[in-house]
Every structure is written in C-alpha cells, then in structure tokens.
Amino acid sequence: MNIPNLLTSLRIFLIPILVIVYFLPWEGRFYASAAIFGIAAITDWLDGFLARALNQSTPFGAFFDPVADKVMVSVALVILVAEYNSVLMTLASAVIVGREIVISALREWMAEMGKRASVAVSFVGKVKTTMQMMAIFVLLSNPPGTEWAALGLGILVVAALLTLWSMFVYLRAAWPELTSK
C-alpha cells in the first residue's frame, strides 16, 4: 500500500459518508457534502499525480483508481437525480453514467485484443471529467431552485454533451476493431 493507493481508498471510503451527510436533516448538508465531494475529486487528481511523480504506479491502483472515480461520480449523480427531480438532470446523469459503462466495456474488450492504447484517455475526456466534477460540486453545494443550482445544471448539461463527444471519439478509434470480421 502506497500513498496514491491510500488516496484512492480514501475516495471509496468517502462515498457512503457523502450519501449520509447529503441526506441529514441539517441546513449545512449542501456545503458539507460538496466539501466531501471536493476532497474526493482532489484525491482523484492527486493520486494519479503522485503515482507518476513518485513512480508508485501499481496494478491495484491502475484498476482501482478509475473504479473509484466512476463510483464516486455515479453515486453523486444518483443523489442529485433523487434531490432535483428534474428530467434534464436525469437525462444528463443517464448520459454520463451510460457513457462510463460503454467506455469501460470498450476498454476491457480492446485490452483483450491487445489494443487498449487505441482507447487511452483523450483530452476531451479530461475536459469532460473536469466539467463533471465542477457541475457536481456546484449542484451538491446548492439546494434545487437556486440560481447556483441552475448554473450547476447548465454545467452538467455541457458535461453530458462533452461525454457524448468523448464517447464518439473513443468509439471512432475502436471502430476498425468493432467492425472487423
């Protein structure tokens, strides 16, 4: 166990805490849950940075880091869909979670074919992730019906559009393999 893997494990540990804090009958729950999500989002960036900087990349980290990221984002989106009761929130969240499932399956399949590098993380994917994290942070920190919540939803819609674009980029890169005989 090294520092990057501990940070990834912390992110998984924070997920149930995020859910509990968000649903507490307490006025500060929005800011507290946003802070928890913010800490988790920072560990997502920090664990990868430290793994490379300290040469501490491990098979466990390579597997667990993207899982922790996807679970963290998916759980936060489920919380928000439940809280906001909005068609737009639900559609944007479904696009984001659905894309994660499709691309995870695509990466696994391409890895079996020895072509995982064809679907490596792209710049669009990094921008998409940044927009998602910003949107979720803003949405968690504000109750529905506020101007900030509307801004957060707007950012989430942009993130969902970037999600579709990045999925297209990955599928286009894998298309020759997907359509070969």
C-alpha positions as CSV (number, residue, x, y, z in Angstrom):
1,M,0.0,0.0,0.0
2,N,1.4,3.4,-1.0
3,I,0.2,7.0,-0.8
4,P,-1.6,7.0,-4.2
5,N,-3.5,3.8,-3.3
6,L,-4.4,5.2,0.1
7,L,-5.8,8.3,-1.6
8,T,-7.9,6.1,-3.9
9,S,-9.1,4.0,-0.9
10,L,-10.0,7.3,0.8
11,R,-12.2,8.2,-2.1
12,I,-14.1,5.0,-1.8
13,F,-14.4,5.5,1.9
14,L,-15.9,9.0,1.4
15,I,-18.7,7.7,-0.9
16,P,-21.0,6.5,1.9
17,I,-20.1,9.5,4.0
18,L,-21.2,11.7,1.2
19,V,-24.6,10.0,0.9
20,I,-25.2,10.1,4.7
21,V,-24.2,13.8,5.0
22,Y,-26.3,14.9,2.0
23,F,-29.4,13.4,3.4
24,L,-29.0,14.6,7.0
25,P,-31.8,16.9,8.1
26,W,-29.3,19.8,8.5
27,E,-29.1,23.1,6.7
28,G,-25.3,22.8,6.3
29,R,-25.6,19.5,4.4
30,F,-25.2,21.1,1.0
31,Y,-21.9,22.7,1.8
32,A,-20.6,19.7,3.8
33,S,-21.4,17.2,1.0
34,A,-19.9,19.5,-1.6
35,A,-16.7,19.7,0.5
36,I,-16.6,15.9,0.8
37,F,-17.1,15.5,-2.9
38,G,-14.4,18.2,-3.5
39,I,-11.9,16.3,-1.3
40,A,-12.7,13.1,-3.2
41,A,-12.3,14.9,-6.6
42,I,-8.9,16.3,-5.5
43,T,-7.7,12.9,-4.4
44,D,-8.6,11.6,-7.9
45,W,-6.2,14.1,-9.4
46,L,-3.6,13.8,-6.6
47,D,-3.3,10.0,-6.6
48,G,-2.5,9.9,-10.3
49,F,0.0,12.8,-10.0
50,L,1.8,11.1,-7.0
51,A,1.8,7.7,-8.6
52,R,3.6,9.2,-11.6
53,A,5.8,11.6,-9.7
54,L,6.9,9.0,-7.1
55,N,7.0,6.1,-9.5
56,Q,4.4,4.3,-7.4
57,S,2.1,3.0,-10.1
58,T,0.7,-0.4,-9.1
59,P,-1.7,-2.8,-10.8
60,F,-4.1,-2.3,-7.9
61,G,-4.0,1.5,-8.5
62,A,-4.4,1.1,-12.2
63,F,-7.5,-1.0,-11.6
64,F,-9.0,0.7,-8.5
65,D,-8.5,4.4,-9.4
66,P,-10.9,4.5,-12.4
67,V,-13.4,2.3,-10.5
68,A,-13.3,4.7,-7.5
69,D,-13.8,7.7,-9.9
70,K,-16.7,6.2,-11.7
71,V,-18.5,5.0,-8.5
72,M,-17.9,8.4,-6.8
73,V,-19.4,10.3,-9.8
74,S,-22.3,7.8,-10.3
75,V,-23.3,7.9,-6.6
76,A,-23.2,11.7,-6.6
77,L,-25.4,11.8,-9.7
78,V,-27.9,9.4,-8.2
79,I,-28.1,11.6,-5.1
80,L,-28.7,14.7,-7.3
81,V,-31.3,12.9,-9.5
82,A,-33.2,12.0,-6.3
83,E,-33.0,15.5,-4.9
84,Y,-33.7,17.6,-8.0
85,N,-36.5,15.5,-9.6
86,S,-35.7,17.0,-13.0
87,V,-35.9,15.5,-16.4
88,L,-32.9,17.4,-17.6
89,M,-30.8,16.3,-14.5
90,T,-31.9,12.7,-15.1
91,L,-31.1,12.7,-18.8
92,A,-27.7,14.3,-18.3
93,S,-26.9,11.9,-15.5
94,A,-28.0,8.9,-17.6
95,V,-25.8,10.0,-20.4
96,I,-22.8,10.4,-18.1
97,V,-23.3,7.0,-16.3
98,G,-24.2,5.2,-19.6
99,R,-21.1,6.5,-21.3
100,E,-18.9,5.3,-18.4
101,I,-20.4,1.8,-18.8
102,V,-19.9,1.7,-22.5
103,I,-16.3,3.1,-22.5
104,S,-15.3,0.8,-19.6
105,A,-16.6,-2.2,-21.5
106,L,-14.9,-1.0,-24.7
107,R,-11.6,-0.5,-22.9
108,E,-11.8,-4.0,-21.4
109,W,-12.6,-5.5,-24.8
110,M,-9.8,-3.6,-26.6
111,A,-7.4,-4.7,-23.8
112,E,-8.3,-8.3,-24.6
113,M,-7.5,-7.6,-28.2
114,G,-4.1,-6.1,-27.2
115,K,-5.2,-2.6,-28.4
116,R,-6.0,-0.8,-25.2
117,A,-3.8,2.2,-26.3
118,S,-6.4,2.8,-29.1
119,V,-8.8,4.0,-26.4
120,A,-6.5,5.7,-24.0
121,V,-7.8,8.8,-22.1
122,S,-8.1,11.7,-24.5
123,F,-8.0,15.5,-23.9
124,V,-11.8,15.7,-24.5
125,G,-12.2,13.0,-21.8
126,K,-10.1,15.1,-19.3
127,V,-12.2,18.3,-20.1
128,K,-15.4,16.2,-19.7
129,T,-14.2,15.0,-16.3
130,T,-13.3,18.5,-15.1
131,M,-16.8,19.8,-16.2
132,Q,-18.5,16.9,-14.4
133,M,-16.6,17.5,-11.2
134,M,-17.4,21.2,-11.3
135,A,-21.1,20.6,-12.1
136,I,-21.5,18.0,-9.3
137,F,-19.7,20.2,-6.8
138,V,-21.9,23.2,-7.6
139,L,-25.1,21.1,-7.6
140,L,-24.2,19.4,-4.3
141,S,-23.5,22.8,-2.6
142,N,-26.8,24.4,-3.5
143,P,-30.4,23.4,-3.0
144,P,-32.6,22.9,-6.0
145,G,-34.3,26.1,-7.3
146,T,-31.5,28.5,-6.7
147,E,-29.6,30.4,-9.4
148,W,-26.4,28.5,-8.5
149,A,-28.2,25.2,-8.9
150,A,-29.4,26.3,-12.3
151,L,-25.8,27.2,-13.2
152,G,-24.7,23.7,-11.9
153,L,-27.3,22.0,-14.1
154,G,-26.1,24.0,-17.1
155,I,-22.6,22.9,-16.5
156,L,-23.8,19.3,-16.1
157,V,-25.6,19.5,-19.5
158,V,-22.3,20.8,-21.1
159,A,-20.5,17.9,-19.4
160,A,-23.1,15.4,-20.8
161,L,-22.5,16.9,-24.3
162,L,-18.8,16.5,-23.8
163,T,-19.4,13.0,-22.6
164,L,-21.2,12.1,-25.8
165,W,-18.4,13.7,-27.8
166,S,-15.7,11.8,-25.9
167,M,-17.7,8.6,-26.4
168,F,-17.8,9.2,-30.1
169,V,-14.0,9.8,-30.1
170,Y,-13.4,6.5,-28.4
171,L,-15.9,4.6,-30.5
172,R,-14.4,6.0,-33.7
173,A,-10.9,5.0,-32.6
174,A,-12.2,1.4,-31.9
175,W,-14.4,1.3,-34.9
176,P,-12.0,-0.7,-37.1
177,E,-11.8,-3.4,-34.4
178,L,-15.5,-3.3,-33.8
179,T,-16.4,-3.9,-37.4
180,S,-13.6,-6.3,-38.4
181,K,-14.6,-9.9,-39.1
